[in-house]
Amino acid sequence: MLALAALALAGCTASTADALYFGRLVPPAENVLYVGNGPEPRSFDPHKSAGIPEQHIFGSVYEGLTGYDPKTLAPRPATALRWRTNKTASVWTFFLRHDARFSDGTPVTAHDFVWSWRRIIDPATASPYANLMYYVKNAQAIAEGRVRPDGRKYTPADLGVRAVDDYTLRVEMERPTAFFVKMTPHYAFTVVPRRAIERWGDRWTQPDHFVGNGPFRIAEATPYSQVVLTKSPTYWDRAQVRLDKVVLLPVQEESQNANLYRAGEADALFSNTLPAPLIRQLRRYRDYQGGAFFTNYYYDLNVRRKPFDNVLVRRALNLAIDKRAIAEEFIGRGEVAATTFVPPGVPGYRPPTGPGYDPALARRLLAQAGYPDGRGFPKITIAFNTAEVHRTVAQAVQQMWKQQLHIKVELQNEEWQTFQARRERRDFDVARDAWTGDYIDPSTFLDLMSEDTLNNHAGWTDPKYTRLMTQANAEPNEERRNQLLARAESYLLDQVPVIPIYFYALSYMKKPWVAGWYPNLLDQHPFKFVWIDRDWQQHPIAPTP
C-alpha cells in the first residue's frame, strides 16, 4: 500500500494544473465533508473513551459549557453564555443559555450538567477521564470510594456541583483553580442525555437511540467503514453550521489514507495519519499542513512487573534510546526528540532538563541493577497498536536496546481497540503511548501520573510526586505554580515510569476548499466552523513554511 502511495505521489506531479496540490481537485457538489479519522472509534459515550478518533466526534455531537475557539483554542461561550469566579477561584458560576436543546428536543439545563458530572465521577462508570473532574470538590474521594469522617461513604451526590436554578450552575473546587475554565471545553465536562441513558443503557449511543446536544448528531456508524454525522435541527446555533454532513473514515493504515486523499475520497486527514516516508515529499504541496502539536509520544514501563520495578533498569532503558535519530531519521515528519514529558508551547513554563542519550551510562546502571552486559535480563515485549509509524519506532528501540544493552526484545502488534484494552489492564511489559493536551497547561500531562487512574498505564504512583502536584495545582500565583510543576516534572523524569521519545508535529492534508479548519496546538477542528469554499481559487491557501 505504501508503494501505491509513492507511485500516486510521483504521478501527481505530471500535471501542471495539479502541481501545487496533491491529488484530485474537484470540490464536493454538496456540503458534505469526508475526513480520514484514524483508527475505529471505541465508543461514542464521552464518559467511556479517551481516544483521539473519538475526540474528533465528541466535539461535534456534544457541547459543554464552553467550546474551543477554532484558531486560538481559548474557551468560548457554548451552552454557557457567560461565567464568573470568586476572588480565590474556589467557586465558579456558569450562566446557561435558555435555547440549548438536546437532539430529541428537550431543554439542556443546569440539572443535566449536575447529573452528567456525577455520572463521570461515579466509580461504576469507570471513566478514563474521571481524573479531570478531581479539581471539583469531593470528586477524587468519590472516585476512590473513600469514607467520610462520619463513616458514610462518599457518593456522586457529594460532588461539589449544583444547579442554583434551571440555568445557573455552581461549581465548588477542591482547591483554588484559576485555570478551570480552560479545561471546560474538554468533552469530559460535556452534558449527556439522562433520559436516553436510563432508557437504553449501553445502547443509547447507537444511531437509532442517540441523543446529543451538539451541532451534529450520529446518523450512521458502520464498523470499520464510516461514521456519519448530520446537522442537528435542534442545535441552538444551527444557522451558523454550514456543513450538512460529515463522513469520518476509520482508516488506520497511513498509506491507505494517502491514497484516499489523492483520489479525492477524503477532503481532509487529521494529523499523523500519513506515512512518515512520504512527508518530506508532501511538504512541497500547498495542501500539506504542518506546525507545532501539543502531543508527546512515549513508552510506558509497567512498574508493577519485574524488572521494571527497579528504577536503575528504567533509567538504563531510557538512556539507551537515541531519540534524536528516531525523531529526525526514522520518522522525519518534523517531530522533535523529547527529553521531557511536557511538550513545548506553554507560556511561562520553563521545563527541567531531562537526561539525553548516554549508552555508556545506561550499561553501568544496568550492571548496578544486577544485569551486567544484559546477562540474566528477561526477554521483554514492546506492545503497540497497528500503524506503520509505531512499528518503525518499536523496531528502532528494539535494535538500540539489543545493541547497547544486549537484551532480547520482542514486538507485539494489535489493532487499536484490543491494544487499548490491554494497556488499560496493564497486561504488558513496555507499551507505546501518547497524549494530546486537553488544555494548554503542563498539568494536562503531569496529572496523568499523579494518581492511579485508567490513563496512568504504567501503574506508577509516588507520594512525593502526588504531593508536588497537589501543591502546584493549589497555587494561585502562576509563576510559583509553574516552578512547582517543573519540580514535579523533574522528579518524574528521574523516576522514569515513562520514557519520552518525541514530541509530535502537526502533519496533515487538507483540500484547498476546506475552510474554517485552522492549524492549532491541539489539532482541534470543530466541524461547526468548517465549510466548503467553492470559490477557493480566488484566495488559495498559502504553502506551509
C-alpha positions as CSV (number, residue, x, y, z in Angstrom):
1,M,0.0,0.0,0.0
2,L,2.9,2.4,0.8
3,A,4.3,1.6,-2.7
4,L,1.0,2.6,-4.2
5,A,1.0,5.9,-2.3
6,A,4.5,6.6,-3.5
7,L,3.5,5.9,-7.1
8,A,0.5,8.1,-6.7
9,L,2.8,10.9,-5.5
10,A,5.1,10.5,-8.5
11,G,2.1,10.5,-10.9
12,C,0.6,13.6,-9.3
13,T,3.4,15.9,-10.4
14,A,2.9,15.1,-14.0
15,S,0.1,17.5,-14.5
16,T,1.0,21.2,-14.5
17,A,-2.5,22.2,-13.3
18,D,-2.3,19.9,-10.3
19,A,1.3,20.5,-9.5
20,L,0.6,22.8,-6.5
21,Y,-1.7,20.3,-4.8
22,F,-1.6,16.6,-4.0
23,G,-4.3,14.7,-5.8
24,R,-7.7,15.2,-7.3
25,L,-9.0,18.8,-7.2
26,V,-12.8,18.5,-7.6
27,P,-14.8,20.2,-4.7
28,P,-17.9,18.3,-3.5
29,A,-21.1,19.3,-5.1
30,E,-22.9,19.2,-1.7
31,N,-22.0,20.5,1.8
32,V,-20.5,17.1,2.8
33,L,-17.1,16.7,4.3
34,Y,-15.1,13.4,4.1
35,V,-12.4,13.1,6.8
36,G,-9.8,10.5,7.5
37,N,-10.1,9.9,11.2
38,G,-7.5,7.2,12.0
39,P,-8.5,4.0,13.9
40,E,-12.0,2.7,14.5
41,P,-13.7,4.6,17.4
42,R,-14.0,2.5,20.6
43,S,-17.2,4.2,22.0
44,F,-19.5,7.1,21.3
45,D,-20.0,7.6,25.1
46,P,-17.8,10.6,26.1
47,H,-17.5,9.2,29.6
48,K,-16.1,5.9,28.4
49,S,-13.4,6.8,26.0
50,A,-10.1,8.6,25.9
51,G,-9.1,8.1,22.3
52,I,-8.2,10.7,19.7
53,P,-10.6,9.3,17.0
54,E,-13.5,9.5,19.4
55,Q,-12.4,13.1,20.4
56,H,-12.9,14.3,16.9
57,I,-16.5,13.1,17.0
58,F,-17.4,14.2,20.6
59,G,-16.5,17.8,19.8
60,S,-19.3,18.0,17.3
61,V,-22.1,15.8,18.7
62,Y,-21.9,17.1,22.3
63,E,-21.4,20.6,23.7
64,G,-20.2,21.5,27.1
65,L,-20.3,24.8,29.0
66,T,-17.7,26.2,26.7
67,G,-16.1,25.2,23.3
68,Y,-12.7,25.6,21.7
69,D,-12.1,28.6,19.6
70,P,-11.1,27.0,16.2
71,K,-8.0,29.3,15.9
72,T,-6.8,30.1,19.4
73,L,-8.3,27.2,21.5
74,A,-9.4,29.7,24.1
75,P,-12.7,28.7,25.7
76,R,-15.6,30.5,24.1
77,P,-19.3,30.5,25.1
78,A,-21.2,27.4,24.2
79,T,-24.1,26.0,26.4
80,A,-22.9,28.7,28.9
81,L,-23.4,32.3,27.8
82,R,-21.0,33.6,30.5
83,W,-19.2,32.7,33.7
84,R,-17.6,34.2,36.7
85,T,-15.4,33.1,39.6
86,N,-14.8,34.4,43.1
87,K,-11.5,36.2,44.1
88,T,-9.8,32.9,45.1
89,A,-11.0,30.9,42.1
90,S,-12.5,28.4,44.5
91,V,-16.1,28.8,43.2
92,W,-17.1,29.1,39.6
93,T,-20.6,30.0,38.4
94,F,-21.8,29.4,34.8
95,F,-24.9,31.0,33.3
96,L,-26.6,28.8,30.7
97,R,-28.4,29.9,27.6
98,H,-32.2,29.2,27.6
99,D,-32.4,27.9,24.0
100,A,-30.0,25.0,24.2
101,R,-31.7,21.7,23.2
102,F,-30.8,18.0,23.1
103,S,-31.4,16.4,19.7
104,D,-34.7,14.9,21.0
105,G,-35.9,18.5,21.6
106,T,-35.7,18.6,25.4
107,P,-34.0,21.6,27.0
108,V,-30.5,21.4,28.3
109,T,-30.4,22.7,31.9
110,A,-28.0,23.0,34.8
111,H,-29.6,19.8,36.3
112,D,-28.4,17.9,33.2
113,F,-24.8,19.1,33.9
114,V,-25.1,18.0,37.5
115,W,-26.3,14.5,36.5
116,S,-23.6,14.2,33.8
117,W,-20.7,15.2,36.1
118,R,-21.9,12.9,38.8
119,R,-22.0,10.1,36.2
120,I,-18.4,10.5,35.0
121,I,-17.1,10.5,38.6
122,D,-19.2,7.5,39.7
123,P,-16.8,4.5,40.1
124,A,-19.4,2.4,38.4
125,T,-18.9,4.4,35.1
126,A,-15.1,3.6,35.2
127,S,-14.4,6.7,33.1
128,P,-10.8,7.0,31.9
129,Y,-11.2,10.8,32.2
130,A,-12.7,10.8,35.8
131,N,-9.4,12.4,37.0
132,L,-10.1,15.6,35.1
133,M,-13.0,16.1,37.5
134,Y,-10.7,15.8,40.5
135,Y,-10.4,19.6,40.7
136,V,-14.1,19.7,41.7
137,K,-14.8,19.3,45.4
138,N,-15.0,15.7,46.6
139,A,-14.5,14.3,43.1
140,Q,-11.4,12.2,44.0
141,A,-12.9,11.0,47.2
142,I,-16.0,9.8,45.3
143,A,-13.9,8.1,42.6
144,E,-11.7,6.3,45.1
145,G,-14.6,5.2,47.3
146,R,-13.4,7.0,50.4
147,V,-15.3,7.1,53.7
148,R,-16.3,10.4,55.3
149,P,-15.4,11.2,58.9
150,D,-19.0,10.3,59.9
151,G,-18.5,6.8,58.5
152,R,-20.6,7.4,55.4
153,K,-19.1,6.6,52.0
154,Y,-18.7,9.4,49.5
155,T,-21.2,9.2,46.7
156,P,-21.7,11.1,43.4
157,A,-24.3,13.2,45.2
158,D,-21.4,14.7,47.3
159,L,-19.8,16.2,44.2
160,G,-19.3,20.0,44.5
161,V,-21.6,20.9,41.7
162,R,-25.3,22.1,42.0
163,A,-28.0,23.7,40.0
164,V,-28.8,27.1,41.6
165,D,-31.8,27.1,39.2
166,D,-32.5,25.6,35.8
167,Y,-29.9,27.8,34.0
168,T,-27.3,28.5,36.7
169,L,-24.6,26.0,37.6
170,R,-22.4,26.5,40.6
171,V,-19.1,24.6,40.9
172,E,-17.1,24.4,44.1
173,M,-13.5,23.5,43.7
174,E,-11.4,21.2,45.8
175,R,-8.8,23.9,46.0
176,P,-8.3,27.3,44.1
177,T,-8.2,26.5,40.4
178,A,-7.7,29.7,38.4
179,F,-7.3,27.7,35.1
180,F,-10.5,25.7,35.5
181,V,-12.4,27.4,32.6
182,K,-9.5,26.4,30.3
183,M,-10.5,22.8,31.0
184,T,-14.2,23.1,30.3
185,P,-14.1,22.8,26.5
186,H,-13.0,19.2,27.0
187,Y,-15.6,16.5,26.4
188,A,-15.2,15.2,30.0
189,F,-17.2,18.2,31.1
190,T,-19.9,17.9,28.5
191,V,-23.5,17.0,29.1
192,V,-25.1,13.7,28.3
193,P,-28.8,12.8,28.0
194,R,-30.1,11.3,31.2
195,R,-33.4,10.1,29.8
196,A,-31.8,8.2,26.8
197,I,-29.2,6.6,29.1
198,E,-31.7,5.4,31.6
199,R,-34.0,4.1,28.9
200,W,-31.5,2.4,26.6
201,G,-28.5,1.6,28.9
202,D,-25.3,1.0,26.9
203,R,-27.2,1.1,23.7
204,W,-28.0,4.8,24.0
205,T,-25.2,5.7,21.6
206,Q,-26.5,3.6,18.8
207,P,-27.7,5.8,15.9
208,D,-31.3,4.8,16.4
209,H,-31.2,5.8,20.1
210,F,-28.6,8.5,20.0
211,V,-29.2,11.9,21.7
212,G,-26.7,14.7,21.8
213,N,-26.7,18.4,22.1
214,G,-24.0,19.5,19.6
215,P,-24.2,20.9,16.1
216,F,-24.3,17.4,14.6
217,R,-25.8,14.1,15.6
218,I,-24.7,10.5,14.9
219,A,-26.8,9.2,11.9
220,E,-24.8,6.1,11.0
221,A,-22.0,4.1,12.5
222,T,-20.9,1.2,10.3
223,P,-17.9,-0.5,12.0
224,Y,-14.6,-0.3,10.0
225,S,-16.4,1.6,7.2
226,Q,-17.7,5.0,8.2
227,V,-19.3,7.2,10.9
228,V,-21.8,9.7,9.5
229,L,-22.7,12.9,11.3
230,T,-25.6,15.0,10.2
231,K,-26.5,18.6,11.1
232,S,-28.8,18.7,14.1
233,P,-32.1,20.6,13.6
234,T,-32.4,21.3,17.3
235,Y,-29.0,22.9,17.9
236,W,-29.3,26.5,19.2
237,D,-26.7,27.9,16.7
238,R,-27.7,25.8,13.7
239,A,-28.0,28.8,11.4
240,Q,-24.2,29.2,11.6
241,V,-23.5,25.5,10.8
242,R,-22.7,25.3,7.1
243,L,-22.0,21.6,6.6
244,D,-24.9,19.3,6.2
245,K,-23.0,16.1,6.8
246,V,-19.6,14.9,7.9
247,V,-18.4,11.4,7.0
248,L,-15.5,10.1,9.1
249,L,-13.5,7.2,7.7
250,P,-11.9,4.9,10.2
251,V,-8.7,4.1,8.3
252,Q,-5.6,3.3,10.4
253,E,-3.2,2.4,7.5
254,E,-1.3,5.6,6.7
255,S,-0.7,4.6,3.1
256,Q,-4.4,4.0,2.5
257,N,-5.2,7.4,3.9
258,A,-2.7,9.0,1.4
259,N,-4.4,7.2,-1.4
260,L,-7.9,8.1,-0.3
261,Y,-6.9,11.7,-0.1
262,R,-5.1,11.7,-3.5
263,A,-8.2,10.1,-5.1
264,G,-10.4,12.8,-3.7
265,E,-12.3,10.4,-1.4
266,A,-11.2,12.4,1.6
267,D,-11.2,16.1,1.9
268,A,-9.0,16.3,5.0
269,L,-6.9,14.0,7.2
270,F,-6.3,14.5,10.8
271,S,-2.7,14.8,11.9
272,N,-0.4,11.9,12.0
273,T,-2.4,9.7,9.7
274,L,0.1,9.9,6.8
275,P,3.0,7.6,6.0
276,A,6.2,9.0,7.5
277,P,8.3,8.2,4.4
278,L,6.1,10.5,2.2
279,I,6.1,13.5,4.5
280,R,9.3,15.1,3.0
281,Q,7.8,14.9,-0.5
282,L,4.3,16.0,0.6
283,R,5.6,19.2,2.2
284,R,6.1,20.8,-1.2
285,Y,2.3,20.8,-1.8
286,R,0.1,23.7,-0.7
287,D,-2.5,21.4,0.9
288,Y,0.1,19.9,3.3
289,Q,-0.2,21.5,6.7
290,G,2.5,21.4,9.4
291,G,3.3,23.1,12.7
292,A,3.7,22.6,16.4
293,F,1.5,19.9,18.1
294,F,0.8,19.7,21.9
295,T,1.3,15.9,21.9
296,N,4.0,13.6,23.3
297,Y,5.0,10.1,22.2
298,Y,6.3,7.9,25.0
299,Y,6.7,4.3,26.2
300,D,5.0,3.1,29.4
301,L,7.1,0.8,31.6
302,N,4.9,-1.5,33.6
303,V,6.4,-0.7,37.1
304,R,4.3,-3.5,38.6
305,R,6.3,-6.1,36.8
306,K,9.9,-7.1,37.2
307,P,12.4,-5.8,36.2
308,F,10.6,-2.5,35.6
309,D,10.1,-2.1,39.4
310,N,13.8,-1.2,39.6
311,V,14.5,2.4,38.9
312,L,18.0,1.6,37.7
313,V,16.6,-0.6,35.0
314,R,14.2,2.1,33.9
315,R,16.9,4.8,33.8
316,A,19.1,2.4,31.7
317,L,16.4,1.8,29.2
318,N,15.8,5.5,28.8
319,L,19.4,6.4,28.3
320,A,20.0,3.7,25.7
321,I,17.5,5.2,23.2
322,D,18.8,7.7,20.6
323,K,15.6,9.8,20.4
324,R,17.1,12.3,18.0
325,A,17.7,9.6,15.5
326,I,14.1,8.2,15.9
327,A,12.5,11.7,15.5
328,E,14.6,13.0,12.7
329,E,15.9,10.0,10.8
330,F,13.4,7.2,11.3
331,I,10.2,9.3,11.4
332,G,11.1,12.6,9.8
333,R,7.8,14.4,9.8
334,G,9.1,17.3,11.9
335,E,9.0,15.6,15.3
336,V,11.3,16.8,18.0
337,A,13.3,14.4,20.2
338,A,11.9,14.5,23.8
339,T,13.9,14.5,27.0
340,T,11.0,15.9,29.0
341,F,7.3,14.9,29.3
342,V,5.5,18.2,28.7
343,P,5.7,19.4,25.1
344,P,6.9,22.9,24.4
345,G,4.4,25.7,23.8
346,V,3.1,26.6,27.3
347,P,3.5,30.3,28.0
348,G,5.5,31.0,31.2
349,Y,6.6,27.4,31.8
350,R,10.3,26.5,31.9
351,P,10.7,22.8,31.8
352,P,13.5,21.0,33.6
353,T,16.5,19.5,31.7
354,G,15.9,15.8,31.1
355,P,18.5,13.1,30.5
356,G,19.8,12.6,27.0
357,Y,21.3,9.7,25.0
358,D,24.1,8.1,27.0
359,P,24.6,4.4,26.3
360,A,27.7,4.1,28.4
361,L,25.9,5.3,31.5
362,A,23.0,3.1,30.6
363,R,25.2,0.0,30.6
364,R,26.7,0.9,34.0
365,L,23.2,1.4,35.5
366,L,22.0,-1.9,34.1
367,A,25.1,-3.6,35.7
368,Q,24.3,-1.9,39.0
369,A,20.8,-3.3,38.8
370,G,22.2,-6.8,38.6
371,Y,22.4,-7.3,34.8
372,P,26.0,-6.8,33.7
373,D,26.2,-6.7,29.9
374,G,22.5,-7.8,29.8
375,R,23.2,-11.2,31.4
376,G,20.2,-12.5,33.3
377,F,17.8,-9.8,31.9
378,P,14.5,-11.4,31.0
379,K,13.1,-11.2,27.4
380,I,10.7,-8.3,27.2
381,T,8.0,-7.3,24.8
382,I,7.1,-3.9,23.3
383,A,3.3,-3.7,22.6
384,F,1.9,-1.2,20.1
385,N,-1.2,-0.7,18.0
386,T,-1.3,-1.1,14.3
387,A,0.3,1.7,12.4
388,E,3.5,2.0,10.3
389,V,5.0,4.7,12.5
390,H,4.5,2.7,15.7
391,R,6.2,-0.3,14.1
392,T,9.1,1.9,12.9
393,V,9.7,3.3,16.4
394,A,9.4,-0.1,18.1
395,Q,11.9,-1.7,15.7
396,A,14.3,1.2,16.3
397,V,14.1,0.8,20.1
398,Q,14.3,-2.9,19.8
399,Q,17.6,-2.6,17.9
400,M,19.0,0.1,20.2
401,W,18.3,-1.9,23.4
402,K,19.8,-5.0,21.7
403,Q,23.0,-3.2,20.5
404,Q,23.6,-1.1,23.6
405,L,22.3,-3.3,26.5
406,H,22.4,-6.7,24.9
407,I,18.8,-7.6,25.9
408,K,16.2,-9.5,24.0
409,V,13.1,-7.6,22.9
410,E,10.1,-8.9,21.1
411,L,7.4,-6.8,19.3
412,Q,3.6,-7.3,19.7
413,N,1.3,-5.6,17.3
414,E,-2.5,-5.4,17.8
415,E,-5.4,-3.4,16.4
416,W,-6.4,-0.3,18.3
417,Q,-9.3,-1.5,20.5
418,T,-7.5,-4.7,21.5
419,F,-4.3,-2.8,22.3
420,Q,-6.2,-0.1,24.3
421,A,-7.9,-2.7,26.5
422,R,-4.5,-4.5,27.1
423,R,-2.9,-1.2,28.1
424,E,-5.7,-0.3,30.5
425,R,-5.5,-3.6,32.3
426,R,-1.6,-3.3,32.3
427,D,-1.1,-6.6,30.6
428,F,2.3,-5.6,29.0
429,D,6.0,-5.0,29.7
430,V,6.5,-1.9,27.6
431,A,3.7,-0.2,25.7
432,R,3.5,2.6,23.2
433,D,1.6,5.6,24.4
434,A,0.9,9.2,23.5
435,W,-1.1,12.1,25.0
436,T,-2.5,15.2,23.5
437,G,-3.1,18.0,25.9
438,D,-6.7,18.7,26.9
439,Y,-5.8,22.4,27.5
440,I,-2.7,24.5,27.2
441,D,-1.1,23.8,30.6
442,P,1.6,21.5,32.0
443,S,-0.9,19.8,34.3
444,T,-2.7,18.2,31.5
445,F,0.3,15.9,31.0
446,L,1.7,15.8,34.6
447,D,-1.6,14.9,36.1
448,L,-1.6,11.6,34.2
449,M,0.9,10.2,36.7
450,S,-0.3,11.8,39.9
451,E,-2.9,9.2,40.7
452,D,-3.7,5.5,39.9
453,T,-6.2,6.1,37.1
454,L,-7.0,4.3,33.9
455,N,-4.8,6.7,31.9
456,N,-1.8,6.0,34.1
457,H,-0.9,2.9,32.1
458,A,2.5,2.5,33.8
459,G,0.8,2.0,37.1
460,W,3.3,4.3,38.9
461,T,2.3,6.3,41.9
462,D,4.6,8.1,44.3
463,P,3.6,10.2,47.4
464,K,6.3,12.8,46.7
465,Y,5.1,13.4,43.1
466,T,1.5,13.5,44.2
467,R,2.3,16.0,46.9
468,L,4.2,18.3,44.5
469,M,1.3,18.1,42.0
470,T,-1.3,18.9,44.7
471,Q,0.8,21.8,45.9
472,A,1.2,23.2,42.4
473,N,-2.4,22.9,41.4
474,A,-3.5,24.7,44.6
475,E,-1.1,27.6,44.0
476,P,-2.9,30.7,42.7
477,N,0.3,32.5,41.6
478,E,1.1,31.4,38.1
479,E,4.8,31.9,38.3
480,R,5.1,29.9,41.5
481,R,2.8,27.3,40.2
482,N,4.9,26.8,37.1
483,Q,8.0,26.4,39.3
484,L,6.3,23.7,41.4
485,L,5.1,21.9,38.2
486,A,8.7,22.0,36.9
487,R,9.9,20.4,40.1
488,A,7.3,17.7,39.7
489,E,8.3,17.0,36.1
490,S,12.0,16.8,37.1
491,Y,11.1,14.2,39.7
492,L,9.0,12.3,37.2
493,L,11.9,12.2,34.7
494,D,14.3,11.0,37.4
495,Q,12.0,8.1,38.3
496,V,11.3,7.1,34.7
497,P,7.9,5.3,34.8
498,V,7.6,6.5,31.2
499,I,10.2,7.1,28.5
500,P,9.6,10.2,26.4
501,I,10.5,9.5,22.8
502,Y,9.5,12.6,20.8
503,F,7.0,15.4,20.5
504,Y,4.7,15.2,17.6
505,A,4.4,17.8,14.8
506,L,1.2,18.6,13.1
507,S,1.2,16.8,9.8
508,Y,-1.9,16.5,7.7
509,M,-3.5,17.2,4.3
510,K,-6.5,19.5,3.7
511,K,-8.1,20.2,0.4
512,P,-8.0,23.9,-0.5
513,W,-11.8,24.2,-0.4
514,V,-11.9,23.1,3.3
515,A,-12.4,26.4,5.1
516,G,-12.6,27.1,8.8
517,W,-10.1,24.3,9.6
518,Y,-7.0,26.0,11.2
519,P,-3.7,24.6,12.4
520,N,-3.5,24.7,16.2
521,L,-1.6,23.1,19.1
522,L,-4.4,20.5,19.9
523,D,-5.4,19.6,16.3
524,Q,-8.9,20.6,17.3
525,H,-11.2,21.4,14.3
526,P,-14.8,21.8,15.4
527,F,-16.9,20.9,12.4
528,K,-19.3,23.6,13.5
529,F,-16.9,26.2,12.0
530,V,-15.8,24.2,8.9
531,W,-17.4,24.8,5.4
532,I,-16.8,24.1,1.7
533,D,-15.5,27.1,-0.1
534,R,-16.2,26.6,-3.8
535,D,-14.6,29.9,-4.6
536,W,-11.3,28.7,-3.1
537,Q,-9.3,29.5,-6.3
538,Q,-10.0,33.2,-5.6
539,H,-7.9,33.0,-2.4
540,P,-5.8,29.8,-2.4
541,I,-4.1,28.7,0.8
542,A,-0.5,29.7,1.2
543,P,2.2,27.0,1.3
544,T,3.2,25.8,4.8
545,P,6.6,27.3,5.8
